[in-house]
């Protein structure tokens, strides 16, 4: 697992080799707003469409702190060298020892392995420090980039769950990817 630092019982900061997962800050709002204009983020995630300044502000100042208060954690994924926003990644409040993870990656940071690294760090923290025995990702079957990230981060595709949730008002299938506490990513 990467380096974990905490401040006074608050949400920790998780570090890998090139990325840091840290709590969201007010100064992140413009970068979130910019990233969430991306058609791919809007296509594959549940961000509001259109995505406006109030949505970015609410995500950073309301949704992220509320998720932490409810037992999950939403992190800003940033590059260690310059604190540039790579994306968002989170553990939704676990139930029955299982945690669901989710993420998006800003367009300028795709294809560099940064999201794979961040996902490994978050999964390790969730399985180790948080203490869940299983972490899951629910990915649209057509989202080949995200499915590749999951596989490269050590998640196993276990199968398709038909019409698991509604996306933009329509039933949507997902591929369930999971990693167990005893699993190790291949590298």
C-alpha positions as CSV (number, residue, x, y, z in Angstrom):
1,X,0.0,0.0,0.0
2,X,1.1,3.6,-0.5
3,X,1.8,6.1,2.2
4,X,-1.2,7.0,4.3
5,X,-1.2,10.3,6.3
6,X,-4.1,11.6,8.4
7,X,-4.8,14.9,10.1
8,X,-6.8,14.8,13.4
9,X,-9.1,11.9,12.5
10,X,-10.1,13.4,9.2
11,X,-10.0,11.9,5.8
12,X,-6.5,10.5,5.0
13,X,-4.2,11.4,2.2
14,X,-3.1,8.3,0.3
15,X,0.1,8.4,-1.8
16,X,1.5,6.2,-4.6
17,X,4.6,6.7,-6.7
18,X,3.2,9.4,-9.0
19,X,-0.3,10.1,-7.5
20,X,-1.8,11.4,-4.3
21,X,-5.4,10.8,-3.2
22,X,-6.4,13.7,-1.0
23,X,-9.5,15.3,0.3
24,X,-11.2,17.8,-2.0
25,X,-10.5,21.5,-1.5
26,X,-12.5,24.6,-2.5
27,X,-9.8,25.5,-5.0
28,X,-10.5,22.3,-6.9
29,X,-13.9,23.5,-8.0
30,X,-12.7,25.1,-11.4
31,X,-10.8,21.9,-12.3
32,X,-13.8,19.7,-11.5
33,X,-16.1,21.9,-13.5
34,X,-13.6,21.8,-16.5
35,X,-13.2,18.0,-16.3
36,X,-16.9,17.3,-16.0
37,X,-17.5,19.1,-19.4
38,X,-15.8,16.1,-21.0
39,X,-18.3,14.0,-23.1
40,X,-16.7,10.7,-21.9
41,X,-17.1,11.6,-18.2
42,X,-20.7,12.5,-18.9
43,X,-21.2,9.4,-21.0
44,X,-19.9,6.9,-18.4
45,X,-20.7,8.4,-15.0
46,X,-23.7,9.8,-13.2
47,X,-22.5,13.5,-13.3
48,X,-25.3,15.9,-14.1
49,X,-25.7,16.9,-17.7
50,X,-25.3,19.8,-18.3
51,X,-22.7,20.2,-15.6
52,X,-22.5,23.7,-14.1
53,X,-20.5,25.6,-11.5
54,X,-23.1,24.8,-8.8
55,X,-22.7,21.1,-9.5
56,X,-18.9,21.3,-9.1
57,X,-19.2,23.4,-5.9
58,X,-21.8,20.9,-4.4
59,X,-19.5,18.0,-5.3
60,X,-16.5,19.4,-3.5
61,X,-18.3,21.1,-0.5
62,X,-21.3,18.9,0.1
63,X,-21.1,15.4,-1.6
64,X,-17.5,14.7,-0.7
65,X,-17.7,15.6,3.0
66,X,-21.1,13.8,3.3
67,X,-19.6,10.7,1.8
68,X,-16.8,10.8,4.4
69,X,-19.4,11.3,7.2
70,X,-21.3,8.3,6.0
71,X,-18.3,6.0,6.0
72,X,-17.0,6.3,2.5
73,X,-14.4,8.6,1.0
74,X,-14.2,10.7,-2.2
75,X,-10.7,11.8,-3.1
76,X,-9.2,14.2,-5.5
77,X,-6.5,12.3,-7.5
78,X,-3.6,14.6,-8.1
79,X,-0.1,14.3,-9.5
80,X,2.5,14.3,-6.7
81,X,4.9,16.5,-8.7
82,X,2.5,19.5,-9.4
83,X,-0.8,18.8,-7.7
84,X,-2.6,18.8,-11.1
85,X,-6.0,17.2,-10.9
86,X,-5.9,13.8,-12.5
87,X,-9.5,12.8,-11.6
88,X,-11.8,11.7,-8.8
89,X,-11.9,8.4,-7.0
90,X,-13.9,7.1,-4.2
91,X,-15.0,4.4,-1.9
92,X,-18.8,4.5,-1.4
93,X,-20.0,3.7,2.2
94,X,-19.3,-0.1,2.6
95,X,-22.0,-2.6,3.5
96,X,-21.5,-6.2,4.7
97,X,-17.7,-5.9,4.3
98,X,-18.0,-4.9,0.6
99,X,-17.0,-1.6,-0.7
100,X,-17.9,-0.2,-4.1
101,X,-15.3,2.0,-5.8
102,X,-15.8,4.5,-8.6
103,X,-13.7,7.0,-10.5
104,X,-13.4,9.4,-13.4
105,X,-10.2,10.6,-15.1
106,X,-9.7,14.1,-16.6
107,X,-9.1,13.9,-20.4
108,X,-5.5,15.2,-20.3
109,X,-4.4,12.4,-17.9
110,X,-5.8,9.3,-19.6
111,X,-3.5,6.6,-21.0
112,X,-0.6,7.4,-18.5
113,X,-1.3,4.7,-15.9
114,X,-2.1,7.3,-13.3
115,X,-5.7,6.0,-12.7
116,X,-4.4,2.4,-12.5
117,X,-1.9,3.5,-9.8
118,X,-4.5,5.4,-7.9
119,X,-7.0,2.6,-8.1
120,X,-4.4,0.2,-6.6
121,X,-3.7,2.6,-3.8
122,X,-7.4,3.1,-3.0
123,X,-8.1,-0.7,-3.2
124,X,-5.2,-1.5,-0.9
125,X,-6.4,1.2,1.6
126,X,-10.0,-0.1,1.5
127,X,-9.0,-3.7,1.9
128,X,-6.3,-3.0,4.6
129,X,-7.1,0.1,6.6
130,X,-10.9,0.3,6.1
131,X,-11.1,-3.4,6.5
132,X,-13.6,-4.5,3.8
133,X,-12.9,-8.0,2.5
134,X,-14.0,-7.2,-1.1
135,X,-14.0,-4.1,-3.3
136,X,-16.1,-3.9,-6.5
137,X,-16.3,-1.7,-9.6
138,X,-19.4,-1.6,-11.7
139,X,-18.4,-0.7,-15.3
140,X,-20.5,-0.3,-18.4
141,X,-19.7,-3.3,-20.7
142,X,-18.9,-0.8,-23.6
143,X,-16.4,1.2,-21.4
144,X,-13.3,-0.7,-22.6
145,X,-10.9,1.9,-21.2
146,X,-12.4,1.6,-17.6
147,X,-12.5,-2.2,-17.9
148,X,-8.8,-2.1,-18.8
149,X,-8.0,0.1,-15.8
150,X,-9.8,-2.4,-13.6
151,X,-7.9,-5.4,-15.0
152,X,-4.5,-3.6,-14.8
153,X,-5.3,-2.7,-11.1
154,X,-5.8,-6.3,-10.2
155,X,-9.6,-6.5,-10.4
156,X,-11.2,-9.7,-11.8
157,X,-14.2,-9.4,-14.2
158,X,-16.7,-11.7,-12.6
159,X,-19.6,-11.3,-15.0
160,X,-22.4,-9.0,-16.3
161,X,-25.2,-7.9,-14.1
162,X,-28.1,-7.1,-16.4
163,X,-30.1,-3.9,-15.8
164,X,-28.3,-3.3,-12.5
165,X,-29.1,0.4,-12.4
166,X,-30.6,3.3,-14.3
167,X,-28.3,5.5,-16.4
168,X,-29.7,8.7,-17.9
169,X,-33.2,7.2,-17.3
170,X,-32.6,3.8,-19.0
171,X,-31.8,0.4,-17.5
172,X,-28.1,-0.3,-17.8
173,X,-26.0,-3.5,-17.7
174,X,-22.7,-3.5,-15.8
175,X,-19.7,-5.7,-15.7
176,X,-18.8,-6.5,-12.1
177,X,-15.1,-6.3,-11.4
178,X,-13.8,-7.3,-7.9
179,X,-10.7,-7.6,-5.8
180,X,-10.5,-9.6,-2.6
181,X,-8.4,-8.9,0.4
182,X,-6.1,-11.9,-0.5
183,X,-5.6,-10.9,-4.1
184,X,-2.5,-9.1,-5.3
185,X,-2.4,-7.0,-8.4
186,X,0.0,-8.3,-11.0
187,X,1.8,-5.1,-11.5
